[in-house]
Amino acid sequence: PEEVGNTPNLAAFKAKWSSERPDLVQSVPLSIFFKRQFLGFCFQVITGGHYDVDCRLEDPDGIVLYKEMKKQYDSFTFTASRNGTYKFCFSNEFSTFTHKTVYFDFQVGEDPPLFPSENRVTALTQMESACVSIHEALKSVIDYQTHFRLREAQGRSRAEDLNTRVAYWSIGEAIILLVVSIGQVFLLKSFFSDKRTTTTRVGS
Protein backbone atom coordinates (compact mmCIF):
# COMPACT_ATOMS: atom_id res chain seq x y z
CA PRO A 1 0.00 0.00 0.00
CA GLU A 2 0.94 3.65 -0.30
CA GLU A 3 2.57 5.41 2.61
CA VAL A 4 0.04 6.83 5.03
CA GLY A 5 1.99 8.32 7.89
CA ASN A 6 3.27 11.51 6.23
CA THR A 7 1.25 12.54 3.24
CA PRO A 8 2.86 15.28 1.14
CA ASN A 9 1.23 18.65 0.38
CA LEU A 10 -0.79 17.41 -2.56
CA ALA A 11 -4.24 18.45 -3.70
CA ALA A 12 -5.44 14.88 -3.42
CA PHE A 13 -4.16 11.67 -1.87
CA LYS A 14 -5.73 8.24 -2.22
CA ALA A 15 -4.86 4.90 -0.67
CA LYS A 16 -6.48 1.49 -0.54
CA TRP A 17 -5.47 -1.10 2.02
CA SER A 18 -6.51 -4.57 2.97
CA SER A 19 -5.58 -5.35 6.57
CA GLU A 20 -5.90 -8.53 8.62
CA ARG A 21 -7.07 -7.81 12.15
CA PRO A 22 -6.60 -10.19 15.07
CA ASP A 23 -7.89 -9.25 18.51
CA LEU A 24 -6.32 -5.80 18.74
CA VAL A 25 -6.73 -2.16 17.74
CA GLN A 26 -4.80 -0.49 14.93
CA SER A 27 -4.51 3.28 14.51
CA VAL A 28 -3.71 4.77 11.10
CA PRO A 29 -2.48 8.40 11.17
CA LEU A 30 -3.50 10.82 8.41
CA SER A 31 -1.51 14.05 8.24
CA ILE A 32 -3.72 16.97 7.19
CA PHE A 33 -1.79 20.16 6.56
CA PHE A 34 -4.59 22.53 5.58
CA LYS A 35 -7.90 23.50 7.13
CA ARG A 36 -11.11 23.01 5.15
CA GLN A 37 -9.53 20.04 3.38
CA PHE A 38 -11.90 17.29 2.31
CA LEU A 39 -11.40 13.80 3.73
CA GLY A 40 -13.45 10.69 3.12
CA PHE A 41 -13.01 7.02 3.88
CA CYS A 42 -14.94 3.79 3.61
CA PHE A 43 -14.35 0.27 4.87
CA GLN A 44 -15.75 -3.23 4.50
CA VAL A 45 -15.08 -6.47 6.37
CA ILE A 46 -14.21 -9.20 3.87
CA THR A 47 -13.67 -12.27 6.05
CA GLY A 48 -14.12 -13.38 9.64
CA GLY A 49 -16.88 -13.98 12.16
CA HIS A 50 -20.07 -12.04 11.51
CA TYR A 51 -18.22 -9.77 9.08
CA ASP A 52 -18.32 -6.80 11.45
CA VAL A 53 -15.74 -4.56 13.11
CA ASP A 54 -15.62 -1.47 15.34
CA CYS A 55 -14.37 1.76 13.78
CA ARG A 56 -13.50 5.15 15.28
CA LEU A 57 -12.18 8.44 13.82
CA GLU A 58 -10.44 11.05 16.00
CA ASP A 59 -9.26 14.59 15.29
CA PRO A 60 -5.87 15.98 16.46
CA ASP A 61 -7.39 16.90 19.87
CA GLY A 62 -8.64 13.34 20.43
CA ILE A 63 -12.28 14.31 19.84
CA VAL A 64 -14.23 11.42 18.31
CA LEU A 65 -15.72 12.48 14.98
CA TYR A 66 -17.05 9.08 13.98
CA LYS A 67 -17.68 5.93 16.00
CA GLU A 68 -19.60 2.82 15.01
CA MET A 69 -19.76 -0.60 16.63
CA LYS A 70 -20.00 -3.92 14.78
CA LYS A 71 -20.41 -2.48 11.29
CA GLN A 72 -19.99 -4.64 8.21
CA TYR A 73 -19.34 -1.66 5.95
CA ASP A 74 -19.74 2.10 6.06
CA SER A 75 -18.41 5.39 4.68
CA PHE A 76 -17.82 8.82 6.20
CA THR A 77 -16.81 12.20 4.75
CA PHE A 78 -15.98 15.48 6.47
CA THR A 79 -13.95 18.66 6.10
CA ALA A 80 -10.92 19.15 8.32
CA SER A 81 -11.53 21.87 10.91
CA ARG A 82 -7.88 22.32 11.81
CA ASN A 83 -4.36 21.22 10.93
CA GLY A 84 -2.94 18.09 12.50
CA THR A 85 -3.02 14.32 12.48
CA TYR A 86 -6.37 12.55 12.23
CA LYS A 87 -6.60 8.88 13.22
CA PHE A 88 -9.07 6.17 12.40
CA CYS A 89 -8.92 2.92 14.34
CA PHE A 90 -10.30 -0.56 13.75
CA SER A 91 -11.04 -2.73 16.76
CA ASN A 92 -11.78 -6.45 16.92
CA GLU A 93 -11.86 -6.78 20.70
CA PHE A 94 -15.34 -8.35 20.79
CA SER A 95 -14.28 -11.22 18.50
CA THR A 96 -11.37 -12.69 20.40
CA PHE A 97 -11.17 -15.97 18.51
CA THR A 98 -11.96 -14.62 15.03
CA HIS A 99 -9.36 -13.42 12.55
CA LYS A 100 -10.75 -10.74 10.23
CA THR A 101 -9.71 -9.07 6.99
CA VAL A 102 -10.77 -5.44 6.54
CA TYR A 103 -10.61 -3.42 3.33
CA PHE A 104 -10.51 0.36 3.71
CA ASP A 105 -10.12 3.22 1.24
CA PHE A 106 -9.54 6.86 2.07
CA GLN A 107 -9.06 10.06 0.10
CA VAL A 108 -7.57 13.36 1.25
CA GLY A 109 -8.46 16.42 -0.79
CA GLU A 110 -10.25 16.76 -4.09
CA ASP A 111 -9.03 15.23 -7.33
CA PRO A 112 -6.70 17.56 -9.24
CA PRO A 113 -8.03 18.96 -12.52
CA LEU A 114 -7.42 16.84 -15.58
CA PHE A 115 -6.18 19.89 -17.52
CA PRO A 116 -4.36 22.93 -16.10
CA SER A 117 -6.94 25.16 -17.76
CA GLU A 118 -9.97 23.13 -16.60
CA ASN A 119 -10.93 25.72 -13.98
CA ARG A 120 -10.78 28.64 -16.35
CA VAL A 121 -13.81 30.81 -17.03
CA THR A 122 -14.03 30.00 -20.73
CA ALA A 123 -15.63 26.78 -21.95
CA LEU A 124 -13.58 23.66 -22.61
CA THR A 125 -12.94 22.48 -26.12
CA GLN A 126 -14.82 19.48 -27.47
CA MET A 127 -11.74 17.29 -27.06
CA GLU A 128 -11.21 18.42 -23.46
CA SER A 129 -14.87 17.84 -22.60
CA ALA A 130 -14.70 14.35 -24.08
CA CYS A 131 -11.54 13.57 -22.08
CA VAL A 132 -13.16 14.79 -18.85
CA SER A 133 -16.27 12.66 -19.50
CA ILE A 134 -14.15 9.58 -20.22
CA HIS A 135 -12.08 10.23 -17.10
CA GLU A 136 -15.19 10.44 -14.90
CA ALA A 137 -16.65 7.30 -16.51
CA LEU A 138 -13.41 5.38 -15.89
CA LYS A 139 -13.42 6.42 -12.22
CA SER A 140 -16.94 5.03 -11.92
CA VAL A 141 -15.81 1.80 -13.59
CA ILE A 142 -12.93 1.48 -11.11
CA ASP A 143 -15.32 1.99 -8.18
CA TYR A 144 -17.72 -0.65 -9.54
CA GLN A 145 -14.86 -3.11 -10.14
CA THR A 146 -13.60 -2.59 -6.58
CA HIS A 147 -17.11 -3.11 -5.22
CA PHE A 148 -17.61 -6.34 -7.16
CA ARG A 149 -14.16 -7.65 -6.22
CA LEU A 150 -15.01 -7.12 -2.56
CA ARG A 151 -18.35 -8.87 -2.99
CA GLU A 152 -16.60 -11.75 -4.78
CA ALA A 153 -13.97 -12.05 -2.03
CA GLN A 154 -16.65 -12.01 0.67
CA GLY A 155 -18.75 -14.60 -1.18
CA ARG A 156 -15.72 -16.83 -1.69
CA SER A 157 -14.91 -16.62 2.01
CA ARG A 158 -18.47 -17.59 2.93
CA ALA A 159 -18.40 -20.49 0.46
CA GLU A 160 -15.08 -21.79 1.80
CA ASP A 161 -16.34 -21.54 5.38
CA LEU A 162 -19.54 -23.38 4.45
CA ASN A 163 -17.53 -26.03 2.61
CA THR A 164 -15.35 -26.58 5.68
CA ARG A 165 -18.39 -26.95 7.94
CA VAL A 166 -20.05 -29.38 5.53
CA ALA A 167 -16.85 -31.44 5.36
CA TYR A 168 -16.58 -31.69 9.16
CA TRP A 169 -20.28 -32.53 9.46
CA SER A 170 -19.94 -35.25 6.82
CA ILE A 171 -16.97 -36.77 8.66
CA GLY A 172 -18.97 -36.75 11.90
CA GLU A 173 -21.96 -38.40 10.20
CA ALA A 174 -19.68 -41.07 8.71
CA ILE A 175 -18.20 -41.86 12.13
CA ILE A 176 -21.66 -42.06 13.73
CA LEU A 177 -22.92 -44.29 10.91
CA LEU A 178 -19.93 -46.61 11.33
CA VAL A 179 -20.47 -46.89 15.10
CA VAL A 180 -24.20 -47.59 14.64
CA SER A 181 -23.49 -50.23 11.98
CA ILE A 182 -20.99 -52.03 14.20
CA GLY A 183 -23.45 -51.90 17.10
CA GLN A 184 -26.22 -53.39 14.94
CA VAL A 185 -23.95 -56.22 13.81
CA PHE A 186 -23.11 -57.18 17.40
CA LEU A 187 -26.77 -56.87 18.40
CA LEU A 188 -27.97 -59.18 15.61
CA LYS A 189 -25.16 -61.59 16.38
CA SER A 190 -26.31 -61.82 19.98
CA PHE A 191 -29.83 -62.81 18.82
CA PHE A 192 -28.62 -65.84 16.84
CA SER A 193 -25.89 -67.05 19.13
CA ASP A 194 -26.38 -70.52 20.78
CA LYS A 195 -27.12 -70.41 24.46
CA ARG A 196 -25.71 -73.38 26.35
CA THR A 197 -27.66 -74.61 29.34
CA THR A 198 -25.95 -76.49 32.13
CA THR A 199 -27.76 -79.20 34.11
CA THR A 200 -26.78 -79.93 37.67
CA ARG A 201 -27.66 -83.28 39.20
CA VAL A 202 -28.26 -83.50 42.86
CA GLY A 203 -27.32 -86.85 44.28
CA SER A 204 -29.54 -88.59 46.81
N, C-alpha and C positions, 0 to 999 in steps of 0.2 A: 504493500500500500504506500501511498504518498505520505511524506512527513507531515505530522500534525502539530508537533509541539511548538514550532516557531514558523508561522506562516509569514511570507514576505508581504510587503506593501503592494499587493496587487488588487485590481478592481474586483476580481472574482477568484475564488479558490474552491475547488471541488475535491472530494475524496470519497472513496467507497471501500469499506472494510467488511471482512467477514471474520468474526472473532468467536472462539470457543470459550465458553464460560463455565468453569467449575463453580463450586460453592464459595464465591468471593465477590468482591466489588472492584470494578476497574474504573478509574477516572481518566478521561481523555481531555487534555487542555486544548483550548482554542484561543489563540492570541488575536484579539481584535484591537487594531491600532487607531480606529477612527470611530467617533460617535455617529449615530444615525446610520450605521452600516447594517445591511440586511443579513440575517442568518437564518437558515432553515435546515432541519434535519429530519430524517425518518428512519425507522428501524423495523425489522421483522424477525421473529424467531423462526429459524428454519428447522431445527431438530431439537428433540429433548423434552421429556415430560409432557405437560399439557400445552407446550408451545407458548409459554408466557414468561415474562421477565419483568422486573421492576426497573424503572428508568427515572432519572432525576437530572435536572439542569439547574446550575447555579451560576450567579453572576460573580464578578470579582469581589464583592463584599460578602459572599456566602449566602445571599438571599436566594431562596428557591423560586425559580421562574416557572418550572414545569416539574410535576411529579405525578407519576402514575404507577399503580401496583398491578402486577399480573396482567400485563397487556401483551397480546400476541403481535400486534403491529400498531403503529401510530406515526403521526407526523406533527411537527410544530415549527412555526415560523415567528420571528420577532425582529425588532430593530434594536440594535445595541444602544443602551442609554448612556454608556460611559466607556472609556478606554479600559483595557485590562484583559485578564484571562478568564474566559468562561469555561466551565467544566460540565460535561454530562457523564453520568455514571450509570452503569448497568449492574444490577444486583441479582444474585441467584440464591440468596440466603434461605429462602423458603423451600428450596428443592435441593436438599443436602445430597441426595444420592443420584441426582440426575445431571448429566453432562449436556450442556446446551450450546448450540451454534447460533449466533446472532449476526444478522446482516444490518449494517447501518450506513447511511449516506448523508453527508452534510455539505452545505454550500455556504460560503462566506462572500457576501457582496453580489452584485448583479453581474450578469454576463457582459463582457466587453463588447462594444459594437463590432459588427462584422467588417465594416469599412470605416476608415478614419473620418470620412465625411458623412456618416450615417445620421449624425445628430444635427446636421446643418438645416437651415430654414428651408432651403429649396428642396424640391421633390427629387427623389432618386430616379436614376435612369431605369429603363425597362430591364436591362441586364442586372443591375443592382437589386431591383425589387424581386426578380426571379431568384437570385442567389439567396436573398434573405428568406424568401418563402421556402426554398429547398432546405436551408439551414434549420429553420424552425420545424419543418416536417421531419428531418432526420433526428432532431432532438426528441421529438415525440416517439419516433420509432425506437430509439435507444431506451427510452423509459418503458415502453411496452415490452421490449425484449428482456429488460431487467426484471420486470414484473413477472413475466411468464417463466423465466429461468428460476426465480424464487419459488413460484408455485410448483414447478416441476421438481425442484430439489426437495420441497416439503412433501410433495406427494410420494416421491421415491423413498424418503425416510419413513413415511407412514407404511408404505407397502413392505419395506424391508422389516420393520418392526412387527407387522402383522404376520409376515412369513416366518419370522423367528418364533412367534408365539404358537402358530399353527404347527410348526415342526416339533416344538417341545410337547404340545398337547398330543400330537400323534404318537410320539415316543411313549408318553405316559399311558395312552390307550392301549398301545401294543403290549406294554409290560402287564397292565391289568388283565388284558385278554389272555396272555400266556399263563398268568397265575390262575385265573379262573378255569382255563382248559385243563391244566395239570390237576387242579382240585377236583374237577368233574371226573377225570380218569380214575383217580384214586377212590372216589366215592362209588363209581360204578363197579370198580374192581372189588370193593368190599361187599357189594350185594351178591356177587356170584362166587365168592370164595367159599370153600368147603369148611363147615364147622364140625370139628371133631368133638364127639361126646365121650366122656370117660365114665365107666361104670365101676362102682366100688361094691365089692361083695363083703357082706358082714358075716363072719363065721359064727356058728352057734356055739 
